[in-house]
């Protein structure tokens, strides 16, 4: 893969931004690599399409869109006098292109299910290091920037901060594909307002209202889309299915599954024993492996796996109750007892059908990587201080909600 290819595909047509140009042959060759092509088979929003039927876009769409926005950001900053070399520009394009390459099937829905104790960001880094070996060191600078080790901090902030190209793309893209117009952001204006001060990414004073709108849109998208209770219960159900399948596989029961999925069902892989071979196998795992297996498991002899699988495939989802206060022990015990008596489940089985937890929405965190507004006199203020919008201060506080899921019958 390290040899040069003819760059035949120079332009992609994207429904969000129109025509997207691929910057150079190296980026093109990385896009062509099987590790990256896998992202075409990884859903951007997990099982949100069970709520929003249009949300079938993939991590591939998002990564390409993020590169497009990064090119705009580099052009704007260079126009404003920020020195960015061609090597640095290519490195940030590579870093943003590959920032999500470590996602597993259904993205966040199955985070940590196949490789325990390691985040998708760290798996992305492992993939980048593997590709760097294959491409003879051409990704070295991208990796340093991605890790935050490069001396020019603002380049890392373009990839990972509270106003990075990742967030600017996924909010606009997810809003478009779900049809949730309230989540739409003006990424063009936000990027145009960016500048660099003392090696940190800042936003010009006249861009403050765009930043306010961005933070409010993020809050809306989390409550209305990412943390929607139906999508939440579907993803929890998916977790339970994989948990049961793994439990059966580890006990010696042979389950129908693709060769790739079988490896992860029969082994307990974690951050400590993750080998290069395991990583290569993980690079072949995608949504299709999971859905094909679950369809087959509907007719499995294990009644728990069968019932859970049927529930997901036919969208007969459990009931979910969401509230602002934690459920009391009495409330939890009452629901568990009712389900146990009515459906005749054992205590072990009950854990697959009644479960609870909490979700958190924090639209903006003023304690880390905060968004700085720069004034004409050169002074800086955090957006919560600079804004006259009282809600922005409130949105920096985390909001928790609590859920319980149980069979509708």
NUGULUM-201146 format. One record per residue: residue in one letter; x, y, z negated of N, C-alpha, C in turn. Coordinates in pm, whole numbers, plus 32768, in hexadecimal, padded with zeros to 4 digits. Layout:
aXYZXYZXYZ/...
***
This chain:
x80517F8680008000800080008055807F8000/x80D680717FE7812880E97FD981518125805F/x814380D780CD816A810E814E81058177817A/x813481D181D080DA82398201807581FD8262/x7FFD8234825E7F96820B82BD7F7282848312/x7F32826983817F0082D883D27E878311838A/x7E8A839183717E1D83CF83277DA883EC8385/x7D5D838383A57CED839384027C7883DB83C1/x7C5E83BB83417BEB83F582FD7C18847182B0/x7C0584E582EA7C33856082AB7BC185A98265/x7B46858C828E7AD385D682597A6485758231/x7A29858D81BB79B58540818E793E859F8184/x78C8856D81A0785085BF8194780A859E8111/x780585FF80B877CD85EC8032774986378026/x76E185F97FEC765F863E7FE2766086B77F85/x76C486BF7F2D76CB87307ECF771787A77F0B/x778E878B7F4077E787F87F6C77F288068003/x77B887AA804E77CC87AE80DF784C87648102/x789C879C815A791487578189798687648125/x79C086F181027A3186EB80A57AAC86BE80F2/x7B18870880E47B9586E7812A7BF2869A80CC/x7C2B862E81007C8F85E380B47D15862B80C7/x7D57865380597DCB86AD80637E44867680B0/x7E6685F7809C7EE085C480DE7EDC852B80E8/x7F4184F281287F44846281437F4C841080C2/x7F968442805E7FA283F97FE07F1983EA7F9E/x7ECC84567F997E4584517F5E7DEF83EF7FAF/x7DFA83F880327DAD839D80897DCF830B806C/x7E4F82EE805F7E79826380467E4A82317FBD/x7E46828C7F5B7E1282677ED77D7C824A7EDD/x7D33829C7F297CA382857F3B7C8B81FD7F7D/x7CE381D87FDC7CD5815B80257CF980DF7FD1/x7D3C80F47F627D6B80837F117CF680387ED2/x7CFC7FB37ECA7C8F7F647E8E7C697F8F7E00/x7CCB7FBD7DB17CAC7FEB7D297C48805E7D2D/x7C5C80B97D8D7C04812E7D977B81810A7DDD/x7B8980B57E437B10808D7E8C7AAB80477E30/x7ADD80087DC57A857FC97D637A20802C7D2A/x7A4680AD7D2379ED81127CE9796D81237D39/x796B80F57DB678F080F67E05788980967DC8/x78B980397D7778627FD27D3E78507FE47CA7/x786F805D7C78785C807F7BEA77FA80F47BE2/x778880DC7BA5772281457B99775681B97B45/x773F82317B74776A82A97B2B771E82B87AA6/x769F82937AA7764B82AF7A32760F823279F4/x765A81C479F9762C814A79B875A5811D79EC/x7545810F799074BE80E179B67458815379BA/x748881CE79C9742D824179CC73CC823B7A42/x73EE81EB7AA8739281E17B1B730F819C7AF4/x730B815A7A80728E81217A4F722E818E7A1F/x726482067A097213827A79E3720782DA7A59/x727A82F87A97728083527B0A72A583017B86/x724482DC7BDA725D827E7C4872C982AA7CAB/x72E5832B7CB2734B835B7D1073D9834F7CDD/x73EA832C7C5D7470832F7C1F74C182B27C40/x74D482997CC0752082247CED75AD824A7D1D/x75D782C47D02765B82EE7D3176C882A97CDD/x774282AA7D1177AD825A7CD6782182B07CA3/x787C826E7C5D78F782AF7C30794C82DE7CA8/x793E829A7D17798682C17D91795B834E7DBB/x78D683657DC278A283EA7DE578DF84557D89/x78D984367D08790384987CA2799884B87CAE/x79EB84527CC37A7C84677CCB7A9F84BD7D44/x7A5F84A17DB67A7984F07E307A4C85817E1B/x79D785927DDD79A486197DC17A0086667D64/x7A3986227D027A9586637CA37B1486937CE9/x7B4586447D4A7BBB866E7D987B9A86EC7DE7/x7B2386EF7E207AF787657E6D7AF987E27E15/x7AC187D77D9C7ABF884A7D417B4B88707D14/x7BA2880C7D037C2C88287CDC7C7488777D48/x7C5A88567DC67C9888A17E337C6C89347E2E/x7BEC89497E107BB989D37E057BFE8A1C7D92/x7C0A89D87D217C488A157CAA7CD88A3D7CC6/x7D2389E37D077DAF8A017D297DB78A797D86/x7D5F8A7E7DEB7D5E8AF07E497D428B737E00/x7CDF8B727DA67CB98BEC7D5C7D2C8C1B7D04/x7D698BBE7CB97DD58BE37C5D7E4E8C187CAA/x7E6D8BDA7D1B7EDE8C0A7D6C7EBF8C967DA4/x7E428CAB7DCB7E178D2E7DFD7E2A8D9A7D92/x7E188D727D127E258DD17CA37EB58DDE7C73/x7F118D9F7CBA7F9E8DB07C9B7FDC8D457C44/x7F908CDD7C237FC78C6F7BD4801D8C177C2F/x80998C037C0980F48BB27C5B80D68B1D7C47/x80AD8ADA7CB280958A497CB080DA8A0F7D2B/x813C89BA7D15818689807D86813289167DCC/x815B88F17E45811588887E90811888057E43/x818987EB7E02819887707DB48135876F7D3F/x812987E17CFA80CA87EB7C89803A87DF7CB9/x801C881E7D2A7F9488187D627F6F87887D82/x7FC887417DC77FAD86B47DE97F9C86617D6A/x7FEC867E7D057FE586337C867F5E86457C41/x7F2986C17C3E7EA686D47BFC7E3686967C50/x7E4786947CD57DE386517D2A7DE185BB7D0C/x7E5785817CFD7E6184F17CDF7E2684D37C55/x7E4A85277BF47E1B85107B6A7D8385177B61/x7D4585787BA57CB385837B9E7C7185167BF2/x7CB184EF7C5F7C7C84827CB37C7384007C63/x7CD983E67C127CE483657BCC7CB7836B7B3A/x7C7F83DC7B0F7C6083ED7A807BFA83877A4D/x7BA583537AA57B3D82F37A7C7B5482677AB2/x7BC9824C7AE77BE181CB7B287BDC81567AC5/x7BE681757A437BE3810D79DD7B5880E779AC/x7AEF812679E47A67810379B97A45807479E1/x79FE8031798679CD7FAB79A379427FB179DD/x79027F3D79F3787A7F397A28781A7F9279DB/x77C57FD87A247760803279EC779B80A17994/x781880C479B0785A8136796F7852812F78D7/x781981987898781A81A1780577C1813777C3/x77628100780E770480A077D4774B8026779A/x77B97FFD77D878007F8577A8788F7FA6777B/x78A4802377527928804E772279587FF176B1/x79CE7FB876C27A087F64765A79D07ED77652/x79787EB276AD793B7E2D76A879987DC076DD/x79EB7DE2773E7A417D7D777E7AD07D7F7749/x7B007DF677287B847E0376EA7B717E54766A/x7B7D7E1475FA7B617E5575797BD37EB37550/x7BAC7F1C750B7C0E7F7374CB7C5E7FCD7529/x7C287FE475A07C6D803E75FD7C05808B764E/x7C19810D765A7BB9816176A17BCD81587738/x7B69818577837B77818378157BE681E37843/x7BFE824D77F37C6B82AA78177CF382647812/x7D05821077AB7D8481C777A07D92815B780A/x7D21811E78307D2680BD789E7D4581067921/x7D0D817E79327D2E81D079A77DC581E979B0/x7E008207793D7E90822079377EDF81A2795F/x7EB2812E79327EF580B079577EEC809879EE/x7E7980B67A287E6A80A97AB97EC6810B7B03/x7ECE81857AD07F2481EB7B0E7FB781BF7B0A/x7FDF81837A9A806A81557A8E808580E07AED/x802180887AFD802F80187B5C803A804C7BEB/x7FE780B07C0B7FEB80EC7C91806E81377CA7/x80A281737C3C812181BB7C478193815D7C6F/x819180E47C3781F580807C5F81E4805D7CF3/x8168804B7D1C814B80247DA6817080947E08/x815A81107DDF817481837E3781FD81C27E1B/x825681717DDF82E381987DCC82F582207D87/x82AE82337D1782C482A97CC3827E83297CEF/x822B83227D5581EB839C7D88817C83D27D2B/x815683827CC680EE83AF7C69812883DD7BE3/x81AB83E37BD881EB84017B5681BE84857B1B/x81BE84EF7B6C819685727B39810185737B16/x80B085327B67802085297B4A800884E87AC3/x805484827AA48046843A7A25806E849479B0/x80DA84DE79C08106853A7956809C85A4793B/x806085DA79A67FF7863F79967F7C86007956/x7F56858A79847EE18543794F7EF1852978B9/x7F698504788D7F8384E878007F90856877AD/x7F9C85DA77EE7FAD865877A6803D8672777D/x809C862B77BC812A86397798817386A277EC/x813686CD78598179872D78B1817987B7786F/x81E58803788481F48881783A818E88ED785F/x814988DE78D280E5894278F9805B890D78CF/x802E893B78597FB7890278197F378915786B/x7F2E898478B37EB189A178FA7E92893A7965/x7EF988F779997EE1889079FE7E97881979C0/x7EBC87F679457E74878B78FE7DE687B878DD/x7DD7883778BA7D52886C78977CF3886A790F/x7D27887479877CD3886A79FF7C9887DD7A0C/x7CDF877B79D37CB486EE79DB7C6286C77961/x7C8D86F778EB7C4C86CD786F7C458741780C/x7BD1877F78057BB587E977A47B1F87FA77A0/x7AEF886477647A5E8877775D7A2788C277D7/x7A8088E778317A54892578AF7AAF88F0791E/x7AB2886D792C7B0B882F798F7ABF88097A0D/x7B0887DD7A727ACA87BC7AF37A73873E7AE9/x7A9386E97A897A4386717A6E79B5869A7A46/x79AA86EF79E17927871A79B178DC876D7A19/x792587C37A5F78E388187AC278A587C47B31/x78E787547B5278AB86FF7BBB783A86AB7B83/x784F86657B1377E786057AEB7765864A7AC2/x776C86C27A8876F087077A6576A0872D7AE2/x76E587647B4376A2878C7BC0766F87127C0C/x76C286AB7C1376A186327C60762F85E37C1C/x763985D07B9975D385847B52754D85CD7B52/x755386507B4974DA86A17B527496868F7BDA/x74E7868F7C4374B3867F7CCC747185F67CDE/x74B6858C7CB6748485047CCF741084DC7C73/x740885197BFD739784FA7BA4731F85537BC4/x733A85C67C0372CE86257C1E72B0867E7BA8/x7308867D7B4372F586D37ACD7333875B7AEA/x72E187B47B1F731188367B4F734B888C7ADF/x731B88767A63734B88C779F273E088AF79D6/x741688417A0974A3882379F17500885D7A59/x74CA889F7ABD751D88D67B29757B89437AF5/x75F8893E7B21765989A67AFC769389E57B7A/x76C78A5E7B6B77068AA37BDB779D8A8B7BD4/x77C98A147C03785789F07BF978AD8A4F7C4B/x78798A7F7CBA78C48ADC7D1178EC8B5A7CC4/x788A8B957C7F78A68C117C3579028BF67BBE/x78E98B897B77793D8B677B0479D08B5A7B2D/x79E88B157B9C7A728B047BCC7AAD8B8A7BF7/x7A5C8BDD7C377A8C8C617C667AB48CBA7BF1/x7A788CA47B7D7A948CF77B077B0D8CC57AB6/x7B478C547ADE7BB88C1B7A927C388C6D7AA5/x7C8B8C6D7A3E7D0F8CAA7A467D698C6479E0/x7DE78C8A79DD7E458C50797D7E838CBF792B/x7E858CAD78A57EC18D0E784B7F178CC277E6/x7F988CE677DF7FF58C9F77857FEB8C077796/x7FE58BDE78137FE48B4F78367F638B077810/x7EFC8B5377EC7E7A8B1777CB7E118B44782F/x7DB58AE8784D7D468B0778A67CE58B65785F/x7CBF8BD2789F7C608C3178647BF68C5478CD/x7B8C8C96789E7B218CC378F97B178D5A78F0/x7B118D9B79637B058E2D79647A838E587921/x7A878ECF78E67A178F05789979928F0078E7/x79988F207968791B8F2579B778E28E9A79D3/x792B8E3179AC78F98DAA79C078B28D727946/x78A18DC478DE786C8D91785E77DF8D57786D/x778B8D9778C177018D6578CE76FD8CDF7916/x775B8CCA797177658C4879B4778F8BDC7951/x77E98C0078F378158BA1788D77A08B81782F/x77548BE8780876DF8BD377B3767D8B7177F6/x76648B89787676098B3478C2763C8AA478C9/x76C18A9778DA77008A1378E076EB89C6785D/x76FF8A0977EC76EF89C87769765E89A07750/x760089F97772757289DA7762754B896577BD/x757B89667839755E88F97897759388747862/x760888787825764487FD77EF75EC87C6777F/x75BA881D772A756187F076BD74E387B076F7/x74A887F1775A742D87BC77977446873577D7/x74B68727782174D486A9786574E986387800/x75248657778E753985ED772A74B585BD76F0/x745E861A76C773E085ED768C738285B276F5/x737E85F07769731A85C877CD734685537824/x73CB8540783173FC84D9788D745784747847/x74CF84A0781C7533844277E8750583FB7769/x74B88441771474888405769873F183EC769B/x73B883E77712732983CA7721730C834476DE/x72A1833E7692728B82C7763E727682477690/x723B82527706722781D9775772AB81A77791/x72FF820577C0738481DF77F173D681A5777E/x73C681E07708740F81B1769173EA81207671/x73698101766E733F807A764A7368801576B6/x73688041773573937FE777A174267FC47792/x74788026776F7507800E776175257FBA76E4/x74D97FCF767A74EA7F7B760374C27EEA7622/x745A7EDA7672742E7E55769B749B7E1076EE/x74D97E5C774775477E27779975BA7DF8773F/x75DA7E4776D976427E20767976207D9C7634/x75A27D8E760B75757D1475C675807C9A7622/x755F7CAC76A275687C3D770275F87C0D770D/x76557C6D771D76E37C47772B77197C0B76A9/x76E97C3D763877157C0875B776EA7B7575AA/x766B7B5875CF76397ACF75C776847A747629/x769A7AA576A376E07A567708776D7A3376DA/x77AF7A94769C78387A7C766C78377A1975F8/x77D67A2675A077C979CC752E77B7793B755E/x7762792975C1774A78A275F877C6786D763E/x780978C4768C7880789A76D778F27871767A/x790578BF760F797078A175B1795578207561/x78D577FA755C78B2777D751678BB77047572/x78E4771D75F178FA76AE764E788A769676B1/x782176E876AB77B176D8770A77D5771C778E/x77C776D577FB77E9770978807773775878B7/x778A77D978CE7720782E7906773E784D7998/x76D7785079EE76EF78797A787719790B7A7E/x778979267ABE77BE79AF7AC9782A79AF7B34/x784C7A247B6678BA7A2D7BC6793B7A057B7F/x799E79DF7BCD7A1F79B57B947A5A7A237B3B/x7A4E7A9F7B6A7A857B127B207A3E7B247A9A/x79BA7B247A9B796F7B367A1F79877AC379BF/x79917A4A79F479A879D4799F7A2779E1794B/x7A8F7A1A79877B0E7A2D793F7AF87A8378C2/x7AAA7AEF78D17A947B4978607A307B1177FB/x79D97AB77827797B7A7977CB79C07A0E7776/x7A2479CC77B07A65795C776B7ADF79857718/x7B097A0377277B7F7A3276DB7B5C7AAD768B/x7BA37ABF761C7B967B3B75CF7C127B9075ED/x7BFF7BF276447C6E7C48766F7C637CCE7627/x7CD37CFB75EF7CD47D7C75AB7D527DCA75D0/x7D607E3E75947DD17E9675B47E587E52759A/x7E5D7DF875387EDB7DB875137F057D497573/x7EA37CFF75AA7EC97C9076027EA67CAA7695/x7E8E7D2A76B87E6E7D4E77437EEA7D417799/x7EEA7CE077F27F5D7CC9784B7F487D0978D2/x7FB17D0F79227FA87D4579AB7F477CF179FD/x7F457C6F79E17EEB7C147A2A7E5A7C307A05/x7E417C4979817DB97C6B79557D897CED7995/x7DE57D4D799E7DC47DCF79DB7D9D7DBC7A6D/x7DE87D677AB37DCC7D4B7B407D427D097B4F/x7D237CAF7AF17C9F7C6D7AF37C317CD37AD8/x7C4A7D2C7A787BE97D957A577BCC7DED7AD0/x7C317DFF7B267C217E547B9D7BC07E187C03/x7B977D9A7BEC7B387D597C477AAC7D517C0B/x7A9D7D827B8F7A1E7D787B4879C97DF57B62/x794C7DE17B8A78F67E557BA578647E367B84/x780A7E937BA1777C7E847B8377417E067BC1/x77717DE37C3977377D737C82774B7CEE7C38/x77C17CDE7BFB77DC7C657BAB77737C577B3C/x77577CC67AFA76FE7CC57A87766E7CA97AB1/x763E7CF17B1675B37CE17B4175987C567B7A/x75F77C237BC875E67B9D7C0275DB7B347B94/x76307B427B2D762E7AE37ABD75AB7AEE7A6F/x75807B667A5175067B797A01748C7B417A4A/x74887B557ACD74197B1B7B1C74167A837B0B/x748B7A467B0B749579B57AFC747179897A6E/x749979D97A0C748379B4798073EF79B67958/x739979F079AA730979EF798C72D779607979/x730E790379C872E1787879C1733B78217968/x738E7861791673E8781578BF739D77CF784E/x73D5775F78217396771277B67396775B7730/x73F677B4771E73FA780076A1738A786776A2/x732B7859764872B278AD764E72D079417632/x7337795B75E0735A79E775C473937A2A7641/x73F579E9767F74327A2176F973C97A307767/x737479CC7776730D79CE77DD72AB7A4177C7/x727D7A50774C72197AB8772D72547B44773F/x72CD7B587710730F7BDB771E73257BFC77B1/x73547B9B77FE73707BB0788D72F17BD278DA/x72877B8978BD72067BA278FF71D47C2F78DF/x71E77C57786271BB7CDB783571FF7D4B7884/x72817D3B789D72CB7DA378E572AA7DA2797A/x72B07D2E79B9729B7D267A4A720F7D547A72/x71AC7D327A2071217D587A4070F67DDB7A00/x71557E1F79C2713D7E9F797C70CC7E947915/x70CC7E2578CD70707E15785B70C27E3477DD/x70DB7EB577CB713B7EDE776570FD7EE176D9/x71507ED17673711D7EDA75E970E67F6675CC/x70977F6E756470677FF1753670D9803674EE/x70E480B97501714B810574B97109817B7474/x7127818C73F670F481FE73A8716B82567387/x716082D573A971CC83367393719A839F7333/x71E983BE72CC71BF8425726C723784737237/x721984E571F77282853F71C872C485127146/x727E84C070F972B38492707872D883FE707F/x733C83D17034735E8342703472E882EE7003/x72DC827670377274821A7009729A81E86F7D/x723881DD6F29725281AA6EA2726181126EA7/x729B80DA6E3F72AB80496E37722380036E3A/x71BF80406DF9713980066DF770FC80016E82/x710E806F6ECF70D980736F58711980056FAE/x719C7FF76FA271E47F926FF071B77F056FCA/x71AE7EEC6F4871867E676F1870F87E446F43/x709E7EA86F4070127E916F6770087E676FFA/x704F7EB07052704D7E9070E170897E0770FA/x70FA7DE970B9713C7D6770CB70E17CF6709E/x709C7D0B702F70457CA36FFA6FCE7C8A7057/x6F967CF7708C6F237CEC70E76F4A7C9E7165/x6FC07CC0719E6FEE7C7D7217700B7BEA71FA/x704A7BD27189706F7B4871626FF37AF07154/x6F8C7B2571146F127AD870FE6EC47AC2717F/x6EBC7B2D71D06E687B2672486EA87AD072B5/x6F2B7ADB72C66F6D7A9673346FBE7A1D7307/x6FBD7A0272876FFE798A7250709579837271/x70DA79F4725F716A79F8727571B279DA71F3/x7226799971FF727C7985718972C87A07716F/x730E7A0D70FD735B7A8670DD73C67AA07146/x74037A347178746C7A4371DE74307A7B7260/x73BC7A457286737B7A73730173497B0272F5/x73207B25727D72E67BA9726573457C1A728B/x73C67C067274742B7C6C729374317C8E7328/x74047C33737C74017C4D740D73857C9A7438/x73227CA073E072A37CDD7407727B7D5673B4/x72B97D687341729F7DDF72EF73267E1C72CB/x733B7E9872F373BB7ED972D673A77F7072CE/x74007FB2728873F080427273747980867275/x7479810A727E74F68155728174DB81EA728A/x7543823672AC753382C772B8757482F77339/x754383697369758083AB73DD759F843B73B7/x7601847473F9762D84FD73D8763B85517455/x760D85CC744E7619862B74BD766086A87489/x76D786C174C07720873C749F7748877C7523/x76FC87E0754C770F881C75CF7796886375DB/x77C888947569784888DD756B788C88CC74E3/x790C88B174E6795A88A1746A79C189117463/x79A98970740B7A0389E574037A8689C673B9/x7A94894A73877B0C8927733A7B7B88EB7390/x7B5B88C4740E7BC5888A74617BB388B174F5/x7C2488CC75367C2188F075C47BB4895575E3/x7BA889B9758B7B368A1575997B408A6B7617/x7ACD8A9F76427AC68AF376B97AE38B83768F/x7B508BB976C57B7B8C4176A07B518CA4770B/x7B148D1176DD7AEE8D7F77367B5B8DEA772E/x7B8D8E1577A27BF58E7D77A37BB88F0277D0/x7BD68F6D77847BA28FF177A37C08904277F4/x7BDB90B0782A7C32910178817CAD91357837/x7CA0914877B37D14917877657D729107773C/x7D52908B776A7DA99018774D7D868FCC76CF/x7D248FFE76817CFE8FB876067CAB8F3C7627/x7CAE8EDA75CB7C698E5B75E07C038E427571/x7B938E0475957B2F8DDC75327AF68D55755B/x7ADA8D0174F67A918C8775127A078CAC7547/x79CF8C5B759E794F8C7C75DE78E08C8F7577/x78E68C497506787D8C58749F78838CE2745F/x78FC8D1D7458790B8DA4742178EC8E0E748B/x79128DF0750579018E52757278708E5E759E/x78248DF1758C779A8DEF75BF77398E397565/x76D88E7E75A4766C8EBC755675F18E5F7555/x76058DE67588759B8D81758F75A48D2E750D/x75478D4574B2754E8D06742E75508C6D7436/x75108C37749D750A8BA574AA75938B6674BF/x75F08BAF74FB76748B76751A76BC8B4E7499/x76B28BA3743376EE8B8273B176AC8B057378/x76288AFF738375DE8A8C734F76028A0C739A/x761B8A18741C763889A2746E76C189677452/x771389AD74047796897673E1778C8917736A/x77158912732D76FF88B672BD76C9883072F1/x770287BF72C276CF873D72F07641872472BC/x75ED86EC7312756486CA72ED7556863272F5/x752785F472897518856272857485853C728D/x746C84CD72D273E8848F72D273FB83FA72B9/x739283BB7286739C8330725B733482DC72A3/x735B826272CA7300820E731872F7818272DC/x7284814372FB727580B472DF723080767358/x725D7FFF738072267FB873F271ED7F3273C4/x71797F0E73F7713E7E8D73D570DA7E647442/x70B77DE4744C705C7DB774B76FD47DFC74AF/x6F9D7E2075246F1E7E6875286EAB7E1774F0/x6EB17D9275006E447D3E74D06E3A7D3D7438/
***
